[in-house]
Amino acid sequence: MQRSLLISGLLVLAVLGLLWATGAFAQLTQWALGEQRAVQNALARGIRAVRAGEVGALAGLLAVCFSYGFLHAVGPGHGKVLIGGYGVARRVAMLPLMGIAFAASMAQAAVAVMIVAAFFAVLGWT
């Protein structure tokens, strides 16, 4: 088991080194920045549409916000590394761990929405 983990780790390290040496990380960064810009533009359009009083604009803005929050929560971090580490250390089945990671992601997204809603309520924004 330890030998296979060592080989797997070395393989991942070699792939990361190859990606770095070929400049693939720079391309990935450019792609991510472009996608982030597109989402920010969609959010800005949604906010302008809400301010203009367009029909359905609030629903569209909330859908973009929820989607962004969900994708952010599902990404790396937010405890999923700890959940995965626990699963490796304790040899826990993958399906329950996936359920816990999904639940953690959804809880994080829900808390983020509640915090934003609280700020809107406290500041009196509509």
All heavy atoms as an XYZ file, in Angstrom:
911
protein
N       0.831     -1.205      0.000
C       0.000      0.000      0.000
C       0.863      1.251      0.000
O       0.597      2.176     -0.762
C      -0.938     -0.046      1.213
C      -1.833      1.140      1.355
S      -3.087      1.130      0.083
C      -4.045      2.514      0.526
N       1.885      1.286      0.880
C       2.733      2.467      0.947
C       3.506      2.666     -0.348
O       3.709      3.791     -0.784
C       3.693      2.358      2.120
C       3.013      2.530      3.462
C       3.994      2.424      4.602
O       5.113      1.968      4.448
N       3.560      2.849      5.785
N       3.921      1.557     -0.955
C       4.672      1.653     -2.211
C       3.795      2.250     -3.313
O       4.238      3.099     -4.079
C       5.173      0.279     -2.613
C       5.963      0.308     -3.881
C       6.506     -1.037     -4.203
N       7.944     -0.863     -4.381
C       8.761     -1.820     -4.626
N       8.324     -3.056     -4.659
N      10.022     -1.586     -4.808
N       2.540      1.811     -3.384
C       1.647      2.344     -4.421
C       1.338      3.822     -4.180
O       1.222      4.602     -5.131
C       0.364      1.522     -4.505
O      -0.369      1.627     -3.306
N       1.214      4.231     -2.919
C       1.001      5.648     -2.614
C       2.223      6.474     -3.003
O       2.088      7.573     -3.550
C       0.693      5.839     -1.128
C      -0.712      5.469     -0.677
C      -0.844      5.615      0.830
C      -1.746      6.317     -1.376
N       3.409      5.955     -2.741
C       4.633      6.660     -3.115
C       4.738      6.804     -4.630
O       5.036      7.889     -5.140
C       5.853      5.927     -2.560
C       7.209      6.530     -2.909
C       7.332      7.922     -2.321
C       8.320      5.636     -2.432
N       4.447      5.730     -5.340
C       4.498      5.775     -6.809
C       3.452      6.744     -7.339
O       3.732      7.539     -8.243
C       4.324      4.359     -7.398
C       5.555      3.514     -7.069
C       4.099      4.418     -8.900
C       5.402      2.049     -7.400
N       2.253      6.709     -6.768
C       1.197      7.624     -7.204
C       1.599      9.079     -6.948
O       1.398      9.945     -7.799
C      -0.104      7.331     -6.466
O      -0.564      6.052     -6.773
N       2.156      9.342     -5.781
C       2.606     10.693     -5.454
C       3.699     11.182     -6.393
O       3.681     12.329     -6.843
N       4.650     10.297     -6.700
C       5.715     10.665     -7.633
C       5.167     10.916     -9.031
O       5.629     11.818     -9.735
C       6.800      9.589     -7.654
C       7.652      9.496     -6.377
C       8.586      8.292     -6.457
C       8.424     10.776     -6.144
N       4.184     10.123     -9.433
C       3.567     10.310    -10.741
C       2.848     11.660    -10.822
O       2.985     12.395    -11.803
C       2.602      9.165    -11.044
C       1.910      9.201    -12.397
C       2.951      9.112    -13.511
C       0.929      8.057    -12.509
N       2.107     11.998     -9.788
C       1.422     13.293     -9.744
C       2.444     14.425     -9.773
O       2.270     15.414    -10.504
C       0.513     13.396     -8.490
C       0.051     14.827     -8.258
C      -0.670     12.463     -8.611
N       3.517     14.278     -9.009
C       4.561     15.289     -9.003
C       5.197     15.444    -10.381
O       5.448     16.563    -10.834
C       5.625     14.931     -7.957
C       6.696     15.969     -7.689
C       6.087     17.269     -7.183
C       7.693     15.427     -6.678
N       5.422     14.329    -11.068
C       6.004     14.384    -12.415
C       5.066     15.084    -13.394
O       5.498     15.904    -14.210
C       6.325     12.975    -12.898
N       3.771     14.786    -13.316
C       2.797     15.429    -14.208
C       2.733     16.933    -13.930
O       2.724     17.744    -14.861
C       1.403     14.773    -14.063
C       0.337     15.596    -14.739
C       1.426     13.360    -14.605
N       2.716     17.304    -12.651
C       2.706     18.731    -12.307
C       3.971     19.424    -12.805
O       3.915     20.546    -13.309
C       2.544     18.914    -10.799
C       1.180     18.559    -10.222
C       1.214     18.630     -8.701
C       0.097     19.450    -10.778
N       5.113     18.763    -12.667
C       6.365     19.323    -13.168
C       6.334     19.500    -14.677
O       6.799     20.514    -15.208
N       5.766     18.525    -15.378
C       5.645     18.614    -16.834
C       4.729     19.758    -17.237
O       5.045     20.527    -18.155
C       5.126     17.291    -17.401
C       4.941     17.222    -18.912
C       6.300     17.332    -19.603
C       4.261     15.923    -19.294
N       3.614     19.899    -16.540
C       2.694     21.007    -16.823
C       3.365     22.351    -16.588
O       3.196     23.288    -17.368
C       1.430     20.887    -15.970
C       0.490     19.735    -16.311
C      -0.621     19.654    -15.281
C      -0.074     19.886    -17.706
N       4.143     22.446    -15.521
C       4.839     23.691    -15.226
C       5.898     23.984    -16.287
O       6.016     25.110    -16.765
C       5.473     23.623    -13.843
C       6.262     24.846    -13.505
C       5.783     26.072    -13.167
C       7.685     24.959    -13.503
N       6.821     26.946    -12.941
C       8.001     26.280    -13.140
C       8.713     24.062    -13.760
C       9.306     26.718    -13.044
C      10.022     24.511    -13.659
C      10.301     25.822    -13.308
N       6.657     22.965    -16.670
C       7.744     23.153    -17.637
C       7.229     23.529    -19.023
O       7.872     24.281    -19.751
C       8.593     21.881    -17.720
N       6.069     23.024    -19.402
C       5.528     23.309    -20.734
C       4.696     24.588    -20.781
O       4.253     24.989    -21.854
C       4.662     22.141    -21.228
O       3.567     21.960    -20.317
C       5.475     20.866    -21.350
N       4.471     25.211    -19.631
C       3.687     26.443    -19.610
C       2.189     26.209    -19.568
O       1.407     27.143    -19.761
N       1.764     24.968    -19.318
C       0.330     24.674    -19.296
C      -0.378     25.376    -18.141
O      -1.555     25.715    -18.257
C       0.102     23.169    -19.215
N       0.339     25.605    -17.040
C      -0.280     26.315    -15.924
C      -0.643     27.740    -16.314
O      -1.672     28.267    -15.895
C       0.634     26.332    -14.694
C       0.617     25.047    -13.910
C       1.796     24.487    -13.479
C      -0.566     24.419    -13.597
C       1.791     23.313    -12.757
C      -0.584     23.241    -12.873
C       0.600     22.688    -12.454
N       0.192     28.369    -17.130
C      -0.098     29.729    -17.592
C      -1.366     29.739    -18.450
O      -2.202     30.631    -18.329
C       1.081     30.292    -18.372
N      -1.508     28.731    -19.306
C      -2.714     28.632    -20.132
C      -3.940     28.398    -19.262
O      -5.003     28.982    -19.502
C      -2.564     27.507    -21.142
C      -1.514     27.774    -22.187
C      -1.266     26.556    -23.058
O      -1.753     25.465    -22.780
N      -0.496     26.740    -24.127
N      -3.802     27.544    -18.252
C      -4.907     27.281    -17.338
C      -5.293     28.552    -16.599
O      -6.476     28.861    -16.438
C      -4.537     26.174    -16.352
C      -5.586     25.817    -15.311
C      -6.843     25.267    -15.984
C      -5.031     24.819    -14.315
N      -4.305     29.319    -16.175
C      -4.567     30.579    -15.476
C      -5.311     31.547    -16.382
O      -6.279     32.195    -15.953
C      -3.245     31.204    -14.996
O      -2.598     30.289    -14.108
C      -3.481     32.517    -14.281
N      -4.880     31.656    -17.625
C      -5.548     32.557    -18.569
C      -6.993     32.135    -18.800
O      -7.902     32.968    -18.861
C      -4.784     32.614    -19.896
C      -3.449     33.305    -19.787
C      -3.588     34.728    -19.271
O      -4.443     35.492    -19.689
N      -2.731     35.084    -18.323
N      -7.211     30.844    -18.926
C      -8.579     30.338    -19.120
C      -9.435     30.673    -17.899
O     -10.562     31.157    -18.031
C      -8.548     28.834    -19.368
C      -9.923     28.241    -19.386
C     -10.799     28.230    -20.420
C     -10.593     27.601    -18.280
N     -11.973     27.622    -20.040
C     -11.865     27.231    -18.730
C     -10.231     27.312    -16.981
C     -12.778     26.576    -17.911
C     -11.148     26.660    -16.169
C     -12.393     26.299    -16.639
N      -8.891     30.405    -16.700
C      -9.652     30.660    -15.472
C      -9.980     32.139    -15.327
O     -11.096     32.502    -14.940
C      -8.874     30.165    -14.254
N      -9.021     33.001    -15.644
C      -9.276     34.442    -15.561
C     -10.349     34.875    -16.549
O     -11.198     35.717    -16.228
C      -7.980     35.217    -15.805
C      -6.944     35.151    -14.684
C      -5.653     35.821    -15.116
C      -7.481     35.769    -13.407
N     -10.330     34.302    -17.741
C     -11.355     34.624    -18.732
C     -12.740     34.190    -18.279
O     -13.717     34.929    -18.435
N     -12.815     33.003    -17.709
C     -14.111     32.512    -17.210
C     -14.595     33.348    -16.034
O     -15.786     33.650    -15.920
C     -14.011     31.035    -16.814
C     -13.763     30.107    -17.986
C     -14.855     30.194    -19.036
O     -16.044     30.126    -18.680
O     -14.511     30.324    -20.223
N     -13.668     33.722    -15.159
C     -14.034     34.564    -14.024
C     -14.561     35.911    -14.518
O     -15.554     36.425    -14.014
C     -12.824     34.772    -13.122
C     -13.115     35.592    -11.884
C     -11.881     35.798    -11.036
O     -10.756     35.649    -11.493
N     -12.090     36.151     -9.783
N     -13.926     36.477    -15.517
C     -14.368     37.748    -16.095
C     -15.770     37.603    -16.682
O     -16.619     38.490    -16.522
C     -13.380     38.194    -17.172
C     -13.592     39.610    -17.641
C     -12.514     40.067    -18.625
N     -11.169     39.864    -18.128
C     -10.274     38.994    -18.644
N     -10.578     38.276    -19.696
N      -9.075     38.870    -18.122
N     -16.028     36.477    -17.350
C     -17.347     36.256    -17.946
C     -18.428     36.184    -16.868
O     -19.518     36.754    -17.034
C     -17.341     34.978    -18.786
N     -18.131     35.505    -15.762
C     -19.112     35.415    -14.670
C     -19.331     36.787    -14.052
O     -20.471     37.183    -13.768
C     -18.654     34.390    -13.609
C     -19.505     34.474    -12.356
C     -18.700     32.985    -14.174
N     -18.250     37.537    -13.850
C     -18.397     38.875    -13.281
C     -19.218     39.779    -14.203
O     -20.038     40.570    -13.730
C     -17.021     39.493    -13.018
C     -16.308     38.838    -11.857
C     -14.873     39.329    -11.703
O     -14.299     39.919    -12.597
N     -14.309     39.064    -10.544
N     -19.018     39.651    -15.502
C     -19.813     40.432    -16.454
C     -21.285     40.039    -16.387
O     -22.173     40.889    -16.469
C     -19.274     40.278    -17.873
C     -17.954     40.990    -18.068
O     -17.607     41.899    -17.324
N     -17.200     40.565    -19.069
N     -21.553     38.734    -16.256
C     -22.942     38.267    -16.135
C     -23.577     38.809    -14.858
O     -24.743     39.226    -14.864
C     -22.995     36.745    -16.160
N     -22.820     38.819    -13.765
C     -23.335     39.379    -12.512
C     -23.620     40.873    -12.665
O     -24.661     41.359    -12.210
C     -22.344     39.140    -11.377
C     -22.205     37.702    -10.893
C     -21.036     37.575     -9.922
C     -23.483     37.221    -10.246
N     -22.719     41.589    -13.311
C     -22.919     43.033    -13.504
C     -24.144     43.291    -14.373
O     -24.941     44.198    -14.079
C     -21.670     43.651    -14.137
N     -24.319     42.501    -15.445
C     -25.515     42.662    -16.292
C     -26.776     42.388    -15.488
O     -27.787     43.087    -15.623
C     -25.444     41.722    -17.493
C     -24.535     42.198    -18.600
C     -24.710     41.373    -19.874
N     -24.495     39.946    -19.666
C     -23.301     39.335    -19.725
N     -22.224     40.030    -19.978
N     -23.203     38.031    -19.537
N     -26.721     41.368    -14.626
C     -27.876     41.042    -13.796
C     -28.232     42.162    -12.836
O     -29.402     42.494    -12.654
N     -27.214     42.747    -12.230
C     -27.456     43.861    -11.303
C     -28.040     45.061    -12.039
O     -28.992     45.696    -11.565
C     -26.156     44.236    -10.567
C     -25.780     43.118     -9.586
C     -26.301     45.564     -9.827
C     -24.413     43.264     -8.980
N     -27.497     45.359    -13.220
C     -28.047     46.483    -14.010
C     -29.489     46.208    -14.405
O     -30.328     47.111    -14.393
C     -27.181     46.729    -15.244
C     -25.873     47.457    -14.931
C     -25.166     47.941    -16.185
N     -24.684     46.861    -17.026
C     -23.493     46.266    -16.890
N     -22.669     46.653    -15.937
N     -23.134     45.290    -17.699
N     -29.796     44.965    -14.753
C     -31.163     44.618    -15.145
C     -32.117     44.746    -13.966
O     -33.248     45.223    -14.124
C     -31.196     43.199    -15.715
N     -31.670     44.340    -12.765
C     -32.516     44.486    -11.572
C     -32.771     45.954    -11.295
O     -33.900     46.358    -11.018
C     -31.859     43.787    -10.354
C     -32.565     44.161     -9.064
C     -31.867     42.274    -10.537
N     -31.716     46.764    -11.376
C     -31.872     48.210    -11.133
C     -32.804     48.857    -12.150
O     -33.516     49.803    -11.831
C     -30.515     48.897    -11.174
C     -29.681     48.638     -9.950
C     -28.394     49.408    -10.004
N     -27.616     49.170     -8.799
C     -26.341     49.458     -8.685
N     -25.681     49.999     -9.699
N     -25.707     49.215     -7.567
N     -32.795     48.341    -13.389
C     -33.659     48.896    -14.431
C     -35.088     48.394    -14.314
O     -35.969     48.849    -15.038
C     -33.099     48.551    -15.815
N     -35.318     47.443    -13.410
C     -36.658     46.931    -13.192
C     -37.134     45.953    -14.245
O     -38.333     45.790    -14.442
N     -36.207     45.297    -14.926
C     -36.594     44.332    -15.956
C     -37.272     43.117    -15.318
O     -36.882     42.659    -14.237
C     -35.360     43.878    -16.739
C     -34.739     44.985    -17.567
C     -33.518     44.514    -18.345
O     -33.386     43.293    -18.566
O     -32.706     45.380    -18.711
N     -38.285     42.600    -16.011
C     -39.039     41.455    -15.530
C     -38.134     40.227    -15.524
O     -37.435     39.936    -16.491
C     -40.273     41.201    -16.423
C     -41.010     39.957    -15.970
C     -41.177     42.416    -16.407
N     -38.117     39.508    -14.420
C     -37.334     38.281    -14.313
C     -35.856     38.496    -14.050
O     -35.089     37.542    -13.971
N     -35.437     39.740    -13.916
C     -34.014     40.027    -13.730
C     -33.506     39.505    -12.393
O     -32.402     38.963    -12.311
C     -33.759     41.521    -13.844
N     -34.311     39.648    -11.355
C     -33.879     39.182    -10.037
C     -33.706     37.673    -10.037
O     -32.725     37.155     -9.488
C     -34.877     39.610     -8.963
C     -34.500     39.218     -7.537
C     -33.157     39.844     -7.146
C     -35.583     39.646     -6.567
N     -34.621     36.950    -10.658
C     -34.503     35.494    -10.722
C     -33.239     35.094    -11.486
O     -32.518     34.166    -11.083
C     -35.740     34.889    -11.378
N     -32.956     35.781    -12.573
C     -31.750     35.493    -13.342
C     -30.486     35.772    -12.550
O     -29.534     34.991    -12.564
N     -30.471     36.897    -11.825
C     -29.322     37.247    -11.008
C     -29.124     36.225     -9.899
O     -27.994     35.783     -9.645
C     -29.485     38.642    -10.417
C     -28.364     39.121     -9.490
C     -27.041     39.189    -10.238
C     -28.717     40.466     -8.884
N     -30.193     35.827     -9.248
C     -30.088     34.829     -8.187
C     -29.600     33.489     -8.734
O     -28.824     32.788     -8.077
C     -31.427     34.663     -7.467
C     -31.844     35.851     -6.602
C     -33.233     35.606     -6.020
C     -30.833     36.121     -5.520
N     -30.023     33.135     -9.935
C     -29.562     31.878    -10.545
C     -28.057     31.923    -10.824
O     -27.342     30.954    -10.547
C     -30.334     31.609    -11.837
N     -27.581     33.054    -11.341
C     -26.139     33.190    -11.595
C     -25.378     33.142    -10.277
O     -24.352     32.462    -10.161
C     -25.835     34.498    -12.360
C     -24.340     34.763    -12.430
C     -26.413     34.435    -13.762
N     -25.863     33.834     -9.259
C     -25.203     33.846     -7.955
C     -25.175     32.455     -7.335
O     -24.153     32.027     -6.797
C     -25.899     34.824     -7.010
S     -25.687     36.546     -7.475
N     -26.303     31.757     -7.386
C     -26.351     30.406     -6.819
C     -25.396     29.484     -7.558
O     -24.659     28.714     -6.940
C     -27.767     29.837     -6.869
C     -27.837     28.443     -6.330
C     -27.902     28.224     -4.962
C     -27.824     27.345     -7.179
C     -27.947     26.939     -4.453
C     -27.870     26.061     -6.678
C     -27.933     25.848     -5.301
N     -25.375     29.569     -8.879
C     -24.484     28.717     -9.671
C     -23.030     28.990     -9.327
O     -22.238     28.063     -9.151
C     -24.703     28.951    -11.168
O     -26.025     28.660    -11.515
N     -22.683     30.252     -9.239
C     -21.305     30.603     -8.898
C     -20.952     30.086     -7.507
O     -19.886     29.509     -7.300
C     -21.111     32.118     -8.966
C     -19.708     32.534     -8.608
C     -18.674     32.423     -9.535
C     -19.407     33.025     -7.346
C     -17.384     32.794     -9.217
C     -18.114     33.403     -7.013
C     -17.112     33.279     -7.951
O     -15.845     33.630     -7.615
N     -21.838     30.284     -6.567
C     -21.589     29.813     -5.197
C     -21.469     28.301     -5.121
O     -20.606     27.761     -4.429
N     -22.314     27.594     -5.854
C     -22.256     26.133     -5.848
C     -20.939     25.648     -6.442
O     -20.264     24.797     -5.875
C     -23.435     25.546     -6.628
C     -23.373     24.050     -6.730
C     -23.729     23.268     -5.650
C     -22.935     23.440     -7.888
C     -23.667     21.894     -5.731
C     -22.862     22.065     -7.977
C     -23.235     21.285     -6.901
N     -20.553     26.199     -7.590
C     -19.305     25.771     -8.220
C     -18.105     26.119     -7.348
O     -17.151     25.349     -7.263
C     -19.169     26.403     -9.606
C     -20.181     25.912    -10.631
C     -20.062     26.710    -11.919
C     -19.999     24.425    -10.906
N     -18.165     27.252     -6.679
C     -17.090     27.624     -5.775
C     -17.021     26.649     -4.602
O     -15.937     26.215     -4.215
C     -17.299     29.051     -5.265
C     -16.332     29.449     -4.206
N     -15.029     29.794     -4.475
C     -16.474     29.559     -2.871
C     -14.415     30.078     -3.353
N     -15.275     29.950     -2.363
N     -18.165     26.288     -4.063
C     -18.191     25.394     -2.906
C     -17.758     23.979     -3.264
O     -17.171     23.281     -2.440
C     -19.600     25.379     -2.302
N     -18.032     23.549     -4.469
C     -17.669     22.197     -4.879
C     -16.172     22.099     -5.176
O     -15.589     21.032     -5.115
C     -18.502     21.770     -6.114
C     -18.021     20.464     -6.687
C     -19.954     21.626     -5.710
N     -15.540     23.217     -5.444
C     -14.111     23.223     -5.762
C     -13.262     22.806     -4.575
O     -13.759     22.469     -3.505
N     -11.956     22.817     -4.788
C     -11.046     22.402     -3.713
C     -11.190     23.289     -2.482
O     -11.562     24.451     -2.577
C      -9.654     22.572     -4.327
C      -9.850     22.843     -5.759
C     -11.269     23.225     -5.990
N     -10.864     22.727     -1.371
C     -10.953     23.473     -0.121
C     -12.264     23.206      0.574
O     -12.916     22.187      0.352
N     -12.668     24.116      1.436
C     -13.915     24.007      2.198
C     -14.020     22.668      2.917
O     -15.100     22.104      3.042
C     -15.137     24.246      1.315
C     -15.159     25.612      0.715
N     -15.279     26.748      1.467
C     -15.044     26.026     -0.560
C     -15.246     27.796      0.680
N     -15.096     27.396     -0.552
N     -12.898     22.129      3.359
C     -12.907     20.919      4.174
C     -12.871     19.620      3.400
O     -12.705     18.554      3.994
N     -13.016     19.668      2.078
C     -13.023     18.415      1.330
C     -11.669     17.713      1.367
O     -11.604     16.496      1.331
C     -13.509     18.644     -0.089
C     -15.017     18.887     -0.116
C     -15.530     19.219     -1.480
C     -15.175     20.588     -1.932
N     -15.634     21.686     -1.099
N     -10.595     18.470      1.474
C      -9.273     17.854      1.614
C      -9.201     17.112      2.939
O      -8.679     15.995      3.011
C      -8.160     18.924      1.499
C      -6.815     18.342      1.857
C      -8.141     19.517      0.110
N      -9.743     17.705      4.000
C      -9.759     17.033      5.296
C     -10.642     15.790      5.257
O     -10.282     14.752      5.817
C     -10.263     17.989      6.384
C      -9.383     19.197      6.662
C     -10.058     20.127      7.647
C      -8.035     18.758      7.175
N     -11.776     15.883      4.598
C     -12.673     14.732      4.487
C     -11.972     13.611      3.712
O     -12.010     12.450      4.111
C     -14.004     15.136      3.813
C     -14.783     16.089      4.716
C     -14.844     13.900      3.476
C     -15.953     16.767      4.039
N     -11.323     13.956      2.618
C     -10.589     12.955      1.835
C      -9.435     12.357      2.613
O      -9.191     11.147      2.563
N      -8.716     13.195      3.349
C      -7.609     12.695      4.177
C      -8.095     11.730      5.246
O      -7.462     10.704      5.513
N      -9.229     12.052      5.845
C      -9.812     11.140      6.833
C     -10.169      9.807      6.190
O      -9.917      8.748      6.743
C     -11.052     11.771      7.476
C     -11.762     10.852      8.425
C     -11.314     10.702      9.728
C     -12.873     10.116      8.020
C     -11.945      9.856     10.608
C     -13.519      9.265      8.895
C     -13.053      9.133     10.189
O     -13.680      8.278     11.049
N     -10.748      9.885      4.997
C     -11.132      8.657      4.296
C      -9.945      7.790      3.963
O     -10.008      6.557      4.052
N      -8.828      8.414      3.585
C      -7.621      7.642      3.285
C      -7.041      7.036      4.563
O      -6.652      5.874      4.592
C      -6.578      8.532      2.569
C      -5.231      7.843      2.482
C      -7.067      8.907      1.179
N      -7.009      7.841      5.631
C      -6.407      7.370      6.880
C      -7.221      6.262      7.530
O      -6.656      5.321      8.096
C      -6.246      8.541      7.846
N      -8.532      6.348      7.444
C      -9.411      5.372      8.111
C      -9.969      4.317      7.161
O     -10.738      3.480      7.576
C     -10.574      6.086      8.792
C     -10.166      7.035      9.862
C      -9.652      6.280     11.045
N      -9.310      7.228     12.098
C      -9.080      6.885     13.314
N      -9.129      5.629     13.665
N      -8.767      7.792     14.202
N      -9.621      4.430      5.887
C     -10.119      3.500      4.872
C     -11.644      3.426      4.868
O     -12.249      2.366      4.961
C      -9.502      2.124      5.053
C      -8.023      2.129      4.852
C      -7.446      0.764      4.910
N      -6.004      0.854      4.777
C      -5.215     -0.169      4.739
N      -5.702     -1.375      4.824
N      -3.928     -0.011      4.621
N     -12.247      4.566      4.760
C     -13.699      4.689      4.720
C     -14.146      4.559      3.272
O     -13.454      4.999      2.353
C     -14.136      6.044      5.317
C     -15.633      6.230      5.242
C     -13.655      6.168      6.748
N     -15.309      3.986      3.047
C     -15.848      3.832      1.703
C     -16.028      5.200      1.039
O     -16.351      6.194      1.691
C     -17.177      3.090      1.747
N     -15.834      5.245     -0.272
C     -15.850      6.505     -1.001
C     -17.237      7.132     -1.075
O     -17.382      8.345     -0.962
C     -15.315      6.313     -2.417
C     -15.164      7.628     -3.161
S     -14.632      7.499     -4.858
C     -13.109      6.638     -4.717
N     -18.274      6.323     -1.250
C     -19.618      6.874     -1.431
C     -20.082      7.702     -0.232
O     -20.570      8.826     -0.421
C     -20.607      5.754     -1.750
C     -21.954      6.206     -2.278
C     -21.795      7.022     -3.561
C     -22.832      4.994     -2.554
N     -19.932      7.213      1.009
C     -20.323      8.065      2.142
C     -19.490      9.349      2.226
O     -20.014     10.411      2.556
C     -20.075      7.191      3.370
C     -20.088      5.802      2.865
C     -19.589      5.865      1.463
N     -18.198      9.249      1.901
C     -17.362     10.448      1.925
C     -17.807     11.452      0.875
O     -17.795     12.658      1.117
C     -15.894     10.085      1.690
C     -15.163      9.480      2.880
C     -13.735      9.153      2.511
C     -15.206     10.394      4.075
N     -18.208     10.961     -0.288
C     -18.701     11.866     -1.331
C     -19.972     12.563     -0.853
O     -20.165     13.759     -1.111
C     -18.952     11.093     -2.622
C     -17.693     10.667     -3.324
S     -17.960      9.568     -4.721
C     -19.039     10.530     -5.744
N     -20.826     11.831     -0.172
C     -22.049     12.430      0.369
C     -21.746     13.497      1.405
O     -22.362     14.573      1.406
N     -20.768     13.226      2.270
C     -20.386     14.205      3.288
C     -19.786     15.444      2.628
O     -20.086     16.574      3.005
C     -19.405     13.574      4.296
C     -20.133     12.537      5.145
C     -18.773     14.637      5.185
C     -19.219     11.691      6.003
N     -18.932     15.234      1.618
C     -18.317     16.368      0.920
C     -19.382     17.201      0.211
O     -19.336     18.436      0.231
C     -17.268     15.871     -0.072
N     -20.351     16.540     -0.410
C     -21.433     17.262     -1.083
C     -22.262     18.049     -0.068
O     -22.584     19.219     -0.290
C     -22.320     16.290     -1.863
C     -23.455     16.968     -2.573
C     -23.222     17.659     -3.752
C     -24.739     16.935     -2.066
C     -24.259     18.307     -4.415
C     -25.786     17.562     -2.715
C     -25.539     18.252     -3.891
N     -22.579     17.405      1.056
C     -23.352     18.088      2.091
C     -22.583     19.286      2.639
O     -23.166     20.348      2.886
C     -23.698     17.113      3.213
N     -21.271     19.137      2.812
C     -20.448     20.248      3.297
C     -20.454     21.391      2.292
O     -20.533     22.568      2.675
C     -19.021     19.771      3.563
N     -20.384     21.058      1.015
C     -20.418     22.090     -0.025
C     -21.744     22.834     -0.011
O     -21.781     24.073     -0.104
C     -20.201     21.459     -1.404
O     -18.938     20.877     -1.488
N     -22.823     22.109      0.089
C     -24.141     22.734      0.098
C     -24.340     23.572      1.358
O     -24.930     24.657      1.300
C     -25.241     21.674     -0.020
C     -25.248     20.952     -1.359
S     -25.322     22.069     -2.785
C     -26.947     22.742     -2.603
N     -23.842     23.086      2.493
C     -23.956     23.862      3.732
C     -23.164     25.151      3.627
O     -23.640     26.220      4.047
C     -23.469     23.030      4.917
N     -21.972     25.081      3.042
C     -21.157     26.290      2.871
C     -21.872     27.283      1.974
O     -21.903     28.481      2.256
C     -19.788     25.923      2.309
C     -18.797     27.063      2.286
C     -18.881     27.925      1.051
O     -19.305     27.471     -0.009
N     -18.489     29.174      1.166
N     -22.469     26.800      0.893
C     -23.197     27.683     -0.022
C     -24.399     28.313      0.682
O     -24.664     29.513      0.523
C     -23.646     26.907     -1.259
N     -25.109     27.519      1.471
C     -26.281     28.041      2.189
C     -25.877     29.106      3.201
O     -26.539     30.145      3.325
C     -27.017     26.899      2.883
N     -24.787     28.867      3.920
C     -24.319     29.853      4.891
C     -23.905     31.139      4.181
O     -24.201     32.242      4.652
C     -23.159     29.277      5.734
C     -22.467     30.361      6.538
C     -23.673     28.179      6.648
N     -23.238     31.011      3.040
C     -22.834     32.201      2.285
C     -24.059     33.006      1.863
O     -24.064     34.239      1.971
C     -22.011     31.789      1.063
N     -25.098     32.332      1.398
C     -26.329     33.026      0.997
C     -26.965     33.708      2.205
O     -27.408     34.859      2.120
C     -27.309     32.040      0.331
C     -28.688     32.663      0.173
C     -26.769     31.582     -1.011
N     -26.977     33.030      3.347
C     -27.573     33.630      4.550
C     -26.782     34.850      5.015
O     -27.371     35.844      5.450
C     -27.660     32.592      5.668
C     -28.761     31.561      5.448
S     -28.992     30.479      6.863
C     -27.715     29.278      6.597
N     -25.459     34.790      4.925
C     -24.639     35.938      5.336
C     -24.924     37.136      4.433
O     -25.103     38.259      4.909
C     -23.140     35.567      5.323
C     -22.833     34.606      6.475
C     -22.264     36.811      5.403
C     -21.444     34.023      6.433
N     -24.980     36.892      3.129
C     -25.270     37.987      2.194
C     -26.672     38.537      2.453
O     -26.881     39.756      2.468
C     -25.106     37.514      0.738
C     -25.630     38.556     -0.237
C     -23.641     37.202      0.446
N     -27.637     37.649      2.687
C     -29.001     38.107      2.962
C     -29.045     38.941      4.247
O     -29.760     39.949      4.300
C     -29.941     36.912      3.076
N     -28.273     38.540      5.243
C     -28.234     39.301      6.496
C     -27.645     40.691      6.266
O     -28.155     41.680      6.800
C     -27.413     38.549      7.563
N     -26.580     40.774      5.465
C     -26.006     42.075      5.152
C     -27.015     42.966      4.421
O     -27.135     44.149      4.710
C     -24.734     41.946      4.317
C     -23.495     41.714      5.128
C     -22.816     40.523      5.044
C     -23.020     42.690      5.989
C     -21.673     40.310      5.787
C     -21.878     42.493      6.734
C     -21.193     41.287      6.643
N     -27.755     42.368      3.481
C     -28.766     43.140      2.757
C     -29.823     43.647      3.726
O     -30.261     44.789      3.643
C     -29.414     42.275      1.672
C     -28.691     42.324      0.363
C     -27.672     41.435      0.098
C     -29.019     43.264     -0.605
C     -26.991     41.474     -1.105
C     -28.345     43.321     -1.796
C     -27.322     42.424     -2.063
N     -30.246     42.801      4.659
C     -31.277     43.193      5.619
C     -30.768     44.288      6.559
O     -31.471     45.267      6.819
C     -31.738     41.982      6.414
N     -29.550     44.133      7.055
C     -28.992     45.104      7.998
C     -28.756     46.448      7.316
O     -29.034     47.503      7.893
C     -27.673     44.567      8.598
C     -26.917     45.655      9.349
C     -27.956     43.395      9.536
N     -28.275     46.417      6.082
C     -27.981     47.661      5.370
C     -29.213     48.256      4.691
O     -29.147     49.374      4.154
C     -26.872     47.432      4.328
C     -25.523     47.016      4.912
C     -24.546     46.670      3.807
C     -24.954     48.114      5.795
N     -30.318     47.510      4.666
C     -31.547     48.029      4.082
C     -31.528     48.063      2.562
O     -32.264     48.840      1.965
N     -30.696     47.245      1.947
C     -30.632     47.205      0.491
C     -31.802     46.395     -0.053
O     -32.304     45.502      0.580
C     -29.336     46.577      0.015
C     -28.110     47.399      0.317
C     -28.056     48.664      0.816
C     -26.758     46.987      0.142
N     -26.765     49.065      0.966
C     -25.942     48.068      0.551
C     -26.168     45.824     -0.316
C     -24.563     47.992      0.517
C     -24.784     45.768     -0.346
C     -24.007     46.838      0.070
N     -32.221     46.727     -1.248
C     -33.293     45.947     -1.863
C     -32.747     45.242     -3.091
O     -31.715     45.553     -3.610
C     -34.443     46.864     -2.298
O     -33.957     47.839     -3.186
C     -35.087     47.489     -1.101
